[in-house]
């Protein structure tokens, strides 16, 4: 028979859900959806592609959030019915099914609770992630590829559409860099806590005498901004190079010069794009990403100036955020939150939700200090 603890856990879930629903303000979201649906149905919406993209993106994000919240409420209701049936029928199988759903709901509620902490200006946006190998030779480029796989597996496990935009392969193992897009609501808010320097310590598979090797890789996460088209970039400020897309070992992927590299001369920002089939498509995608980076740079400079005027020069985030130990103790540890896992293989296979949740909570607390 189901015990009192089971009922108490259901009540706790429902209480947490009520708090989340209140903070989220579902009636307000419903009103915003109606307004955006009216705008999306307006004739001539796509006469202004940038404005249209902003409307449709805002609509889809809000609809997805409401669907997730109301879906969670439905799961809680169904669980209570299943629990009652299990009690009435004294059915052990139904009790086990209810317990399994209870465990799953508690995890889902934790994820939803963390999402309510994502209230930053760009948190609800899709994300563009760039991974770059650092010091460490072949171990570093191999590590960068391991991180790329880790994030793509995380995206796959969460049904987040992922699209690799550009990859620069190393002459030996792994990659020099890779850029990919995660197109889902709150992808930036969640993955932004992954930005920083990651460190790998292991017995190098590329060296001799079983020597321990430490290598580094950098992760950059920026939001995907539709309004980035507002940034004006004079043609005289950029240099555009075209080349053939390449794969591992330097082999050509395409027979035409479809890949595009745009260099922004005033800032030194370089954007490469080779995922699309045509040069025109790659140039358009590269320009959008360049505009996003410039807009964010502009906002960062404004924020830095405000901090300077306020007399605050304390940074909240350090460069090195996480260490991965693949020898001896077998440990992955976040240096900001203290969260750790003794299963590095699972972490590299995409099981990073614990690190993300801990990072979001840590950031929320440090903002309020």
RODREN-216732 format. One line per 2 residues: number of its first residue (from 1); for each residue x, y, z of C-alpha. Coordinates in steps of 0.5 Angstrom, whole numbers, plus 2048, in hexadecimal, padded with zeros to 3 digits. Layout:
# RODREN-216732
NUM = X:Y:Z ~ ...
END
This chain:
# RODREN-216732
1 = 800:800:800 ~ 802:807:7FF
3 = 805:80A:805 ~ 804:811:808
5 = 80B:814:805 ~ 809:812:7FE
7 = 803:817:7FF ~ 807:81C:802
9 = 80C:81C:7FC ~ 806:81D:7F8
11 = 804:823:7FC ~ 80B:826:7FC
13 = 80B:825:7F4 ~ 804:829:7F3
15 = 807:82E:7F8 ~ 80D:830:7F4
17 = 809:830:7EE ~ 804:835:7F1
19 = 80A:839:7F3 ~ 80D:839:7EC
21 = 807:83A:7E8 ~ 806:840:7ED
23 = 80D:843:7EB ~ 80C:841:7E4
25 = 805:845:7E3 ~ 801:840:7DF
27 = 7FB:845:7DD ~ 800:84A:7DB
29 = 804:845:7D6 ~ 7FD:843:7D4
31 = 7FB:84B:7D2 ~ 802:84C:7CF
33 = 801:845:7CA ~ 7FA:848:7C8
35 = 7FE:84F:7C6 ~ 803:84C:7C3
37 = 7FF:847:7BF ~ 7FB:84D:7BC
39 = 801:850:7BA ~ 803:84A:7B7
41 = 7FD:849:7B3 ~ 7FD:851:7B1
43 = 7FE:852:7A9 ~ 805:854:7A7
45 = 808:851:7AD ~ 80E:84F:7A9
47 = 80F:856:7A5 ~ 814:857:7AB
49 = 818:850:7AC ~ 81B:852:7B3
51 = 815:854:7B6 ~ 811:84E:7B4
53 = 817:84A:7B6 ~ 816:84D:7BD
55 = 80F:84C:7BD ~ 80F:845:7BB
57 = 815:843:7C0 ~ 811:847:7C6
59 = 80B:843:7C4 ~ 80E:83C:7C4
61 = 812:83D:7CA ~ 80C:83F:7CE
63 = 808:839:7CB ~ 80D:834:7CD
65 = 80E:837:7D4 ~ 806:837:7D5
67 = 806:830:7D2 ~ 80B:82D:7D7
69 = 808:830:7DD ~ 801:82E:7DC
71 = 804:827:7DA ~ 807:827:7E0
73 = 800:828:7E4 ~ 7FD:823:7E0
75 = 802:81E:7E2 ~ 801:81F:7E9
77 = 7FA:81E:7E9 ~ 7FB:818:7E5
79 = 800:816:7EA ~ 7FB:817:7F0
81 = 7F5:813:7EC ~ 7FA:80D:7EB
83 = 7FC:80D:7F3 ~ 7F5:80D:7F5
85 = 7F4:807:7F0 ~ 7FA:803:7F3
87 = 7F7:804:7FA ~ 7F0:802:7F8
89 = 7F2:7FC:7F4 ~ 7F8:7FA:7F9
91 = 7FC:7FA:7F2 ~ 803:7F9:7F3
93 = 805:7FA:7EC ~ 801:801:7EC
95 = 805:803:7F2 ~ 80B:802:7EF
97 = 809:805:7E9 ~ 807:80B:7ED
99 = 80D:80B:7F1 ~ 811:80B:7EA
101 = 80D:811:7E8 ~ 80E:815:7EE
103 = 815:814:7EE ~ 815:817:7E7
105 = 811:81D:7E9 ~ 815:81F:7EE
107 = 81B:81F:7E9 ~ 817:823:7E4
109 = 814:828:7E9 ~ 81C:829:7EC
111 = 81D:82B:7E4 ~ 817:82F:7E4
113 = 819:833:7EA ~ 820:834:7E8
115 = 81D:837:7E1 ~ 819:83C:7E6
117 = 820:83F:7E8 ~ 821:841:7E0
119 = 81F:848:7E0 ~ 825:84B:7DD
121 = 824:84F:7D7 ~ 826:84A:7D2
123 = 825:844:7D6 ~ 81E:841:7D2
125 = 822:842:7CB ~ 825:83C:7C7
127 = 82D:83C:7C8 ~ 833:83B:7C3
129 = 839:838:7C7 ~ 840:838:7C5
131 = 845:833:7C7 ~ 84D:835:7C6
133 = 853:830:7C8 ~ 858:833:7CD
135 = 85F:831:7CF ~ 860:82A:7CF
137 = 862:828:7C8 ~ 85E:822:7C5
139 = 85B:821:7CC ~ 858:828:7CC
141 = 855:827:7C5 ~ 852:820:7C7
143 = 84F:823:7CD ~ 84C:828:7C9
145 = 849:823:7C5 ~ 847:81F:7CB
147 = 843:825:7CE ~ 840:826:7C7
149 = 83D:81F:7C7 ~ 83B:820:7CE
151 = 837:826:7CD ~ 834:823:7C6
153 = 832:81D:7CA ~ 82F:821:7D0
155 = 82B:825:7CA ~ 828:81E:7C7
157 = 826:81C:7CE ~ 822:822:7CF
159 = 81F:822:7C8 ~ 822:829:7C7
161 = 824:82A:7BF ~ 82B:82B:7BE
163 = 82F:82D:7B8 ~ 836:82D:7B7
165 = 838:834:7B4 ~ 840:833:7B3
167 = 845:82E:7B5 ~ 84D:82F:7B4
169 = 850:828:7B5 ~ 857:828:7B8
171 = 85D:824:7B4 ~ 85D:81F:7B9
173 = 857:81D:7BE ~ 851:821:7BF
175 = 84F:828:7BD ~ 852:82F:7BE
177 = 84B:832:7BE ~ 844:831:7BD
179 = 83E:835:7BD ~ 837:832:7BE
181 = 830:835:7BF ~ 82B:832:7C4
183 = 824:835:7C1 ~ 81F:834:7C7
185 = 81C:839:7CD ~ 821:83A:7D2
187 = 827:837:7CF ~ 82B:83D:7D0
189 = 829:83D:7D8 ~ 82A:836:7D9
191 = 831:836:7D5 ~ 834:83C:7D7
193 = 836:83A:7DE ~ 83B:835:7DA
195 = 83F:83B:7D7 ~ 846:83B:7D9
197 = 84C:837:7D9 ~ 84B:82F:7DA
199 = 852:82B:7DC ~ 853:824:7DB
201 = 858:820:7DF ~ 85A:819:7DC
203 = 85F:814:7DA ~ 860:816:7D3
205 = 85E:811:7CE ~ 863:815:7C9
207 = 869:815:7CD ~ 86E:810:7D0
209 = 870:80D:7D7 ~ 869:80E:7D9
211 = 86A:815:7DB ~ 864:819:7DE
213 = 862:81F:7D9 ~ 85E:825:7DB
215 = 85A:829:7D5 ~ 855:82E:7D5
217 = 850:830:7D0 ~ 84B:837:7D0
219 = 844:837:7D0 ~ 840:83D:7CD
221 = 839:83E:7CD ~ 835:844:7CA
223 = 82D:844:7C9 ~ 82A:844:7C2
225 = 827:84B:7C1 ~ 822:84D:7BC
227 = 823:854:7BD ~ 82B:853:7BC
229 = 829:856:7B5 ~ 828:85D:7B8
231 = 830:85D:7B8 ~ 833:861:7B2
233 = 839:85E:7AF ~ 83C:862:7AA
235 = 83F:85E:7A4 ~ 846:862:7A5
237 = 846:85F:7AC ~ 846:858:7AA
239 = 84B:853:7A6 ~ 847:84D:7A3
241 = 84B:847:7A1 ~ 848:841:79D
243 = 84B:83A:79D ~ 849:832:79C
245 = 846:82F:7A2 ~ 84B:82A:7A6
247 = 84A:824:7AA ~ 84F:820:7AE
249 = 856:81F:7AC ~ 855:825:7A7
251 = 851:822:7A2 ~ 84C:826:79E
253 = 845:825:79F ~ 842:829:799
255 = 845:82A:792 ~ 843:832:792
257 = 845:838:797 ~ 83F:838:79B
259 = 842:839:7A2 ~ 842:840:7A4
261 = 847:844:7A9 ~ 845:84B:7AB
263 = 84A:84F:7AF ~ 848:855:7B3
265 = 84E:85A:7B2 ~ 84C:85F:7B8
267 = 84B:859:7BD ~ 84F:853:7BA
269 = 849:84F:7BB ~ 849:849:7B6
271 = 843:845:7B4 ~ 844:83F:7B0
273 = 83E:83B:7AD ~ 83E:835:7A8
275 = 838:831:7AA ~ 833:833:7A5
277 = 833:831:79D ~ 834:838:79A
279 = 839:83E:79B ~ 833:843:79C
281 = 830:83F:7A1 ~ 837:83E:7A5
283 = 838:845:7A4 ~ 831:847:7A7
285 = 832:842:7AD ~ 839:845:7AE
287 = 836:84C:7AE ~ 831:84B:7B3
289 = 835:848:7B8 ~ 83A:84E:7B7
291 = 835:853:7B8 ~ 833:84F:7BF
293 = 83A:84F:7C1 ~ 83A:856:7C0
295 = 834:858:7C3 ~ 836:854:7C9
297 = 83D:857:7C9 ~ 839:85E:7C9
299 = 835:85C:7CF ~ 83B:859:7D3
301 = 83F:860:7D2 ~ 839:864:7D5
303 = 838:85F:7DB ~ 840:860:7DC
305 = 83F:867:7DC ~ 839:867:7E1
307 = 83D:863:7E5 ~ 843:867:7E5
309 = 83F:86D:7E6 ~ 83C:86A:7EC
311 = 843:868:7EF ~ 842:861:7EE
313 = 848:85C:7EB ~ 846:856:7EE
315 = 845:850:7E9 ~ 840:84B:7EB
317 = 843:845:7E6 ~ 84A:842:7E6
319 = 84C:840:7E0 ~ 84E:838:7E2
321 = 847:835:7E3 ~ 847:82E:7E3
323 = 84D:828:7E4 ~ 84C:821:7E1
325 = 851:81C:7E4 ~ 851:816:7E0
327 = 857:812:7E4 ~ 857:810:7EB
329 = 851:813:7EF ~ 84C:813:7E8
331 = 849:81A:7EA ~ 845:820:7E7
333 = 845:826:7EB ~ 842:82D:7EA
335 = 847:832:7ED ~ 841:837:7EF
337 = 83C:833:7F2 ~ 83F:82D:7F4
339 = 83B:828:7F1 ~ 83E:822:7EE
341 = 83D:81B:7EB ~ 841:815:7EC
343 = 83F:813:7E5 ~ 843:817:7E0
345 = 841:812:7DA ~ 839:813:7DC
347 = 83B:81B:7DC ~ 83F:81A:7D5
349 = 839:817:7D2 ~ 834:81D:7D4
351 = 832:81C:7DB ~ 833:823:7DD
353 = 82D:825:7E0 ~ 82F:825:7E7
355 = 835:82A:7E5 ~ 830:82F:7E1
357 = 82B:82F:7E7 ~ 831:830:7EC
359 = 834:836:7E8 ~ 82D:839:7E7
361 = 82B:839:7EF ~ 832:83B:7F0
363 = 832:841:7EB ~ 82B:843:7EE
365 = 82E:843:7F5 ~ 834:847:7F3
367 = 82F:84C:7F0 ~ 82B:84D:7F6
369 = 831:84E:7FB
END
